Amino acid sequence: MAEREAPIGGTSDVDGVTRAVIAASRVLVAVSARSLSEIEESVTLAQFRMLVVLSTRGTTKLVALADLLHVAPSTAMRMVDRLIAAGLADR
């Protein structure tokens, strides 16, 4: 009887990739938690998400920002106003 070879990209590869993705996501959660702990009293989680989007995309129109955050444009406007008042964003 012929011996079967393990397929390229077999289960062990999938398990390794899965472990790597989980480890990376834990690191990202830890970095986010550390960042939030430093500004916890002045910025909400939603505002932090907005800051992350703004830092990665730069200048963004309000409607596009609202779409990216899955909020109404009026909600995004209030969030921007609060961030501007806190000195964390500008128009």
Secondary structure, DSSP 8 states (H G I E B T S, - for coil): -------TT-HHHHHHHHHHHHHHHHHHHHHHHHHHHHHTTT--HHHHHHHHHHHHH-S--HHHHHHHHTS-HHHHHHHHHHHHHTTS---
